[in-house]
Structure formats: C-alpha cells, structure tokens
Amino acid sequence: ADHDRSERLHERFQAMWRAPSPEGFAALFHPDGVFRHPSMKEPLPASEAATYMRSVQRAMPNIALEVHRWAASDDSVFVEYTLTATVEGDERSWDGADRFTLRDGRAIEGVAYFDTAALQR
C-alpha cells in the first residue's frame, strides 16, 4: 500500500509540473508538512506552499520541470529532474532531485537538492 501511495505522489508531482499551479503544488503536501531547498534558511510549512509557488511563478513564469527517473523506498519517494526557466533574461537549466517523506500519501517532508549556481549567475 505504501508503494502504491508513493507511486501516486510521483504521478501527482509530474502532473503538477505539466501544468504548474500554486494549488497543485500545495496539494502534494500533508497539512503538517514542510519543505526546503538549498537557498532556504529554514523549512517552509505546507501552509505557505501555494504562496511560495506563486512567487516562483512570478519570478520565472515559464519555469518547467522534466522528470528523468524516480524511485520509492519505504515511506519515501525520490524524483530526479531538470528544471528550465528564464532567469533575469537568460534561459537557464539545472538538475536536481527531491526526496519526499510521506504520511497518508502526501509529503510530510520535501527536500530539494540542486546547485543554486544557475540561479545566482
């Protein structure tokens, strides 16, 4: 059952990135969930997920994510991807991976791993 749930999270993650939306991003997370990535000082609560995604889309309206592979292990899902976006007028792309720890089929914790250099140039 856990593996089925992790597969569903992966499918929802991919579907969300096919048509990115603040609400779709927030729906990946358990109400008690948190997420973070390398440029965040501390984890953001799931209650701020939609606001966060809105700000990402304002800064990079054409942001897109292509999933290359994924794997599930116990209560975790790992997704490897490439992001592309126009950042300060330049087309940029960067690779990353997310780890989601699940509770009730939604992310109680999401951690993104990527090199922030592409965003800082």
C-alpha positions as CSV (number, residue, x, y, z in Angstrom):
1,A,0.0,0.0,0.0
2,D,2.8,2.4,0.8
3,H,4.5,1.8,-2.5
4,D,1.1,2.5,-4.3
5,R,0.9,5.8,-2.4
6,S,4.5,6.7,-3.3
7,E,3.7,6.0,-7.0
8,R,0.7,8.2,-6.8
9,L,2.7,11.0,-5.3
10,H,5.2,10.7,-8.1
11,E,2.3,10.8,-10.6
12,R,0.8,13.9,-8.9
13,F,4.2,15.6,-8.9
14,Q,4.7,15.0,-12.6
15,A,1.1,16.1,-13.4
16,M,1.5,19.3,-11.3
17,W,4.7,20.2,-13.3
18,R,2.9,19.6,-16.6
19,A,0.6,22.5,-15.6
20,P,2.2,24.1,-12.6
21,S,-0.1,25.8,-10.2
22,P,0.2,27.1,-6.6
23,E,-2.8,25.0,-5.6
24,G,-1.4,21.9,-7.3
25,F,2.0,22.3,-5.5
26,A,0.3,22.8,-2.1
27,A,-1.8,19.6,-2.7
28,L,1.4,17.5,-2.7
29,F,2.0,18.2,1.0
30,H,0.4,16.9,4.1
31,P,-1.2,19.8,6.1
32,D,1.6,19.3,8.8
33,G,4.3,19.0,6.1
34,V,7.4,21.2,5.5
35,F,9.7,21.7,2.5
36,R,13.0,23.2,1.8
37,H,15.7,23.6,-0.8
38,P,19.3,24.9,-0.8
39,S,18.5,28.6,-0.9
40,M,16.0,28.5,2.0
41,K,17.3,29.3,5.5
42,E,14.7,27.2,7.2
43,P,11.9,24.8,6.1
44,L,8.6,26.3,4.9
45,P,5.4,24.9,6.3
46,A,2.9,23.4,3.9
47,S,0.5,26.2,4.7
48,E,2.9,28.5,2.7
49,A,3.4,26.2,-0.3
50,A,0.9,27.9,-2.6
51,T,2.3,31.4,-1.7
52,Y,5.8,30.1,-2.4
53,M,4.9,28.6,-5.8
54,R,3.1,31.9,-6.7
55,S,6.3,33.8,-6.0
56,V,8.4,31.2,-8.1
57,Q,6.0,31.6,-11.0
58,R,6.1,35.4,-10.7
59,A,9.9,35.4,-10.8
60,M,10.1,32.7,-13.6
61,P,6.7,32.5,-15.4
62,N,8.0,29.9,-17.9
63,I,9.5,27.5,-15.3
64,A,9.2,23.9,-16.4
65,L,10.4,20.6,-14.9
66,E,11.2,17.4,-16.7
67,V,11.3,14.2,-14.6
68,H,14.1,11.8,-15.6
69,R,13.5,9.0,-13.1
70,W,12.0,8.3,-9.7
71,A,12.2,5.6,-7.0
72,A,10.3,4.7,-3.9
73,S,11.7,3.2,-0.7
74,D,9.5,2.6,2.4
75,D,7.8,5.9,3.1
76,S,10.0,8.0,0.7
77,V,9.9,9.0,-2.9
78,F,12.9,10.3,-4.8
79,V,12.5,12.2,-8.1
80,E,15.4,13.3,-10.3
81,Y,14.7,16.1,-12.8
82,T,15.9,19.1,-14.9
83,L,14.3,22.5,-14.4
84,T,14.4,25.2,-17.1
85,A,13.4,28.8,-16.8
86,T,14.2,32.3,-17.9
87,V,16.1,33.9,-15.0
88,E,17.0,37.6,-15.4
89,G,16.5,37.4,-19.1
90,D,18.7,34.3,-19.6
91,E,17.4,30.8,-20.4
92,R,18.9,28.5,-17.7
93,S,18.6,24.9,-16.7
94,W,19.7,23.0,-13.7
95,D,19.4,19.4,-12.5
96,G,18.0,18.4,-9.1
97,A,16.4,15.7,-7.0
98,D,13.6,15.8,-4.5
99,R,13.1,13.5,-1.6
100,F,9.5,13.3,-0.2
101,T,8.8,11.5,3.1
102,L,5.1,10.5,3.1
103,R,2.3,10.5,5.6
104,D,-1.1,9.4,4.4
105,G,0.1,9.5,0.8
106,R,1.2,13.2,1.0
107,A,4.6,14.8,1.7
108,I,5.2,15.4,5.4
109,E,8.7,16.5,4.4
110,G,10.0,17.5,1.0
111,V,13.7,18.3,0.5
112,A,15.0,19.5,-2.9
113,Y,18.7,19.1,-3.7
114,F,20.2,21.2,-6.5
115,D,23.1,23.5,-7.3
116,T,21.9,27.1,-6.9
117,A,24.6,28.5,-9.2
118,A,22.3,28.5,-12.2
119,L,20.0,30.9,-10.3
120,Q,22.8,33.2,-9.0
121,R,24.8,33.9,-12.1
